[in-house]
């Protein structure tokens, strides 16, 4: 029994050494593990943003006055707008059609007279609604600028602004409202999905293509030992890619990390085992490297990007799609990452998602072993 265990350890050690040598000779695995995260984080971290800042807005003032000048000054001081003074509403509408501005703030000629006489002084706001999300943000920003201007005007007159309801906002977890803090952790989950699946999707297929699988079949190595020998080296590479991604998230993109590194390590390990299991399963079925790579991208990266909650809120999706998202491992990892980074160790979120990842890892690795045994028997 002891000899059998010792022989098994020696065989697995040899397999692991063989895979590490293969990684050294074929730098594509290193590129996937370390270069791909850097490229994707830089592209998506700087290129994808849900914030609306420096929005070009047209200021149309029919009758200039001290009041209109002070209101326009509020827009100029706001970091959310890049105001442009345009004479005439028609010219402003033409600028919106040409996409030179995204909104029009129109102050009519009786604006100051109504304001001085205590009557309602309406401000016309015209917003380009092609991008509904940006239109909603711009509308809210304009309302905020207008409310701030009224408050400053009342203070200058030595009065208090009469507001029937005083609202005090308290923003948890992302007080600066930076969409990057929300997107970068989710992006790490998408990157790790692609890395984990691609690293192992090519492994078994490469053995079949090169004819080395037949050489393994005639050795005393069991299928369990083969799978463990394939997983361990790429698990180490995946954890290295994850460490690089976390370092970039914290120092490059200034995303806070409020949770424990041990919790992050545990969640990453469970998800990486799931992703590696998915890649091995694809590789075992496909047996051709090109096909395995294409299937891995289509069945892992795209669902992780669209259905994981990385960008699109799952609760706003149709009920059928919400059910389908439960089969996407990245959904659970995104929830863990966003919680650990922004909120901390919230076990009511981390624990159920970790259990789901552990179950999915067991399913994919079990299916791979069973299918491999059937094919190689």
N, C-alpha and C positions, 0 to 999 in steps of 0.2 A: 504493500500500500504506500509506504514511504518512498519507494523507488518510483512508483507510478506518479506520485505527486511531484517528486523532484524532476522526473523526465518531462512532465507537463510544463513545469516552470521554465525548464531549459528551452523547450520548444517555443513557448510563448516569448521568451526573451530573444530568441533568434528571430522570430517573426517581427517583433517590435524593432529590433536593430535593422532588419531588412527594410522595413517601411521608412525608418529615419534616413537610411542611406538613399532610398528612392527619392525622398523629399529633397535631399541635398543635391542629387543628380538632376532632378527635375524641378527647377525653381518656380514653376507655375503654382505649386502648392503654397510656397512662401509668399508669392505675389497675392494669391487669394486671401491668405490669412492676415497679411500685414499691409500690403499696398492698397488692396481694394477698400478696407475700412477708411483709410485716410482720404482716398479720392472721393468716396461716396459721402463721407461726413463733410468734407469741404464743399462739395457740390450742393448737397441738400441743406446742410447747415446754414450756408450763406444764401442759397438760391431759393429755398422754400420758406416763406414767412406768411403768417396769417395777420400780421400787423399792418395797419394802414397809416403810414407816416409820410409826411411831405406830399400830401395829396394836392395836386394842382386845382385851385378853386378860383373862379372868376368873381370879383367883387364889382357889382354894378350899382353905382350911386347916382340917382337921378338929380338930387339936389344936395351938394356938399354942405356940411355944417360941422360944428364942433362935435355933436353927438355921433354923426356918421364917421368922423375921423377917429374918434376914440374907439368905436366898435371895430373899424377896420384895423386899428392898431392891435386889438386883441387877437385877431386872426394872424397878423404878422408875427406876434410873439409866440404863437402856438407851434410846437414841433410837429403837429399833425398836418399842418397845411402849408402850402406854398402859394400864397395869394397873388393874383394878377388883377390889376385894375383895368377894366374894359368899359368903354363908353357905349351905352346902349344895350338893351336886352337882346336885340336881334344879333348883334355881333357876338355876344356871349353864347347864344344858342348855336351859332355857327361854329364857334370854337369847341363846343361840346360835341357837335357832330363830327368834327375833325379829330376828336380825342385829344385836343390840346388841354382841356380841363375836364375834370370829373364831376364838378358841381358848380352851381351858380347861386350866389347870395345876392339877392336883389333888395335894395333899400329904396323905397318909393320916394317921390318928391315931397310927400306930406309926412314923412317919418318923424322929422324933428318937431313939426307943429303938433302932431298927435302926442308925442312924448311930453312936450312942455305943457300941454293942456291937460295932461292926466288921462288921456284916452288911450285905447289900445293901439299900439304901433306895431302892426304885423311886419314880419320879415319873410319874404318869399325865398324858399329854398327849392332849387331844382337839382335833382341828383340823377346821374347816369345809372340806370338800373340794370345794365347788362350783367355786371358782376353783383349779384344780390348781396353777397357777404360784405363787399366793400361799401355798397350803398348804405347798408344798415350801420356800418361803422361810421361813415361820414355823417350820416344824420345824427347819430349820437354825439359825435364830436362837435358839430355845429351847435347843437342844443347846449352842450357844456360850455362852449365859448360864450354863447349868448347869456347864459345864467351867470357866468363869471363876470361878464361886462356889467350886468345889472347890479351885481353885488358891489363891484368897484365904484359904480356911479352913485349908489346909495351911500357908501362910505365917504365919498368926496363931498356929498351934500350934508354930512353929519347925521344921516338917518340910518335906520336899520331896515333891511329889505324884508318886507312883509311876505313871509312864505307860510301857507297854512300847514304844510307838513315839512318837518326838518328830517332829512334822511342822512344817517351816518353810515358810510360804507366801511366794511372790514373785509379785506380780501385775504383768504387763507392760501398758504402754500406757494403762491406766485404773486407776491404783492406788487411787483413791477409790471405785471401783465405782459411779460415777454413771451411771445409765442414760441421762441426758440427754446425756452426752458421746458415747454411741453413737447416740442417736436423732436429734439435731439435724443432723449431717452427712447422714444418710440422708434426713431431712426436706427438706434443701436440694435433694437430687436429685429428690425428688417434686415440689417446688415448681417447679424449673426445667423439668421435663417439662411441667407444666401451662402454665407461662408460654410456653415455646417453641412448643408445639403451638397454643395459643389465639391467640398473636400473629399467626401466619401462616395459621391455618385459616380466618380470616375475610377474608384479603386478596384472593385470587383470586375467592372467591365474591362478595365485595362488588363487584368489577369487573364480574362478569356480571350481578348484580342491578341495578346502576345503569346498565348499558348502556355503560360506558366501555371495556370490552374491545374492542368493535367499533371504537372510535376508535383504539385502539392497533394494531389489525390493519391499518389502512390507512396506517400510518406505516412508515418503513424499519427500525424497531426489530425486532431478532431476538428469538426466544424466550429465548435465552441471556441477552441483555441485560435482558429483562423479569424473569427469575428473579433475576438478580444484583441488579437494582434493588429487588426486593421483599425480598431477604434482608438486605442490608447495614444498612438502618435498624433492622430488628427485631433483628438481631444486636447492634447497639450498645445497644438498650434491654434486651435479655436480659442482656448483660454488666453493665449498670448494676444490674439487679435482683439479679444474683449478688453483686456487690460489696456491696450493701446487706445481703444475707443473711449474708455472711461477717462483716461488721462486727457484726451482731446476735449471731451465734453466738459470737464471741470476747469481745465486751464485755458483752452482755446476759446470755448464758447461760454465760459463762466456760468455753467449750470450748477446750482447748489446740489451737494450730495449730503442729505440730512440723515440718511439711514446708515446701517452698519455695513461695513465691507464684507463681513462674514455672511450676512443675509444676502447681499448681492452675489457673493461667490456661490452660495447654495442655489439660488434661483438660476444663475447662469449655468451651473453644472447640470441641473435638471433639463434646462432647455437645450443645451448643447448636446446632451445625450439623445434627446428627442430628434433634433435636427440631423445628427449623425446617423441615427436609426432610419430616418426617412431617406437619407442619401444612400445608405447601404441597401435598403429595400428596393429603391429605384435601380441601383446599379446591378443588383442580383437579377432583376426581371429583364432589364434592357440588354445587358451583355455587350453593348456597343457604346463607346465613349461619347460620340456625338449625340446619339439619341438620349443617353442618360443625362447629359448636360442640358439638353433642351427640355426634357421632361422635368428636371429638377427646377429649372427657372420658372416654368409655367405653373407647376403644382405647388411650389413653395414660396418663391419670391413675390409673384403677383398677388396671390391671396393674402400674404402677409402685408403687402403694401396697401391693399384696398380694404380688407375685411378685418384687420387687427385692431382698429381703433387708433391707429397711428396718426391719421389725419381726420378721417370721417368718424363722427360719433356713432357708435353701434346702436344706441338707443333711438336714433333718428332714422334708422334703416327699416325697411318693411319687415314684418314679423318673420316671414320665411327666411330672409337673409340673416336675421338675427339668430335663428336656429342654426343655420349653416356655419356661422362664425364660431360656434362651439367646437367645430372640428378643426379649427386653425390654431396650431400651437402658439403662434406669435401673439394671438389675442391675450393669452395668459401671461406671457413674458412682458408684453407692453404694460399690462396692469401692474406687474411687479416692479418693473423699472421706474415707471412714473411715480409709483408710491414711494419707493426707496429714495429716489432722487429728490422729490419735491415735498413729501410729507413725513418720511421717516419709516420706522419699523412698525407699520400698522398691520398687526397679525391677522385681523379679520379680513384683510385683502390678500396678504401674502400667502397665508396658509392654504386656503382653498385653491388658489391658482397654482401653488407648488404641488399640491396633491394631483391636480389635473395634469400637470406636466409629467409627474412621475408615472402616472397611469399611461399616458401616451407614449412615453419612452419605453415602458415595458411592452406595450402593444407592438410598436414598430420593430424593436429588437427581437421580440418573440416571433413575429411573422417572418422576419429575415432569416432567423435561424431555422425555422420550420421549413420555409421554402427552399433554403439552401440545402437542407438535408434531403429533401425530396428530389431535388435536381441532381445531387451528387451521389445518391445511393445507387 
